[in-house]
């Protein structure tokens, strides 16, 4: 995907691409989320953005593991929202945390057990 990482996350947060008021804080938050991806073994190296020029297809996903980039994009946006602009409503907070947890669980399973899962289903 050749969309800007920063611009995509801003859109997911309801921030206009041309509004640069929050870019510094968003960049710091996005980079912390990318570090989590690295710690989980989902990327081949630490990845950071500095502005809106980095694209999603530049993200160094672990080349040995099949991952859905759209799930990664959604997870990064949700994690960034949780850290940058958490919802005031406890119901919305729970929904956000559940969405993040499911995407994390699926990413963890895919990353760590994909060979074993395929074997379970005779593939």
C-alpha angles and dihedrals in degrees: 000000000000098000121120112263094219094046093048093051091046090054091049088053093048094250118137114245090234093054106095097173093106101032096108094051092042092050091052091048095046090050091052089052091050088053089058088054089053093048090051090053094245094123130049092228145356109295126197139175126212100182140346096295098088114093130207092246088063092062107114099231115185102275093208096056126066109232132171108238091204090060090050091050092050092045092050091050094048093046090048091051092050091053099035104036113006115192118257093219116083089214091056090044091053092048091049093048092048092052091049092047093051093049090047092049093049091047091049093049093047092046099045107027108026093118093047093047092051088052092053091059096044095250 
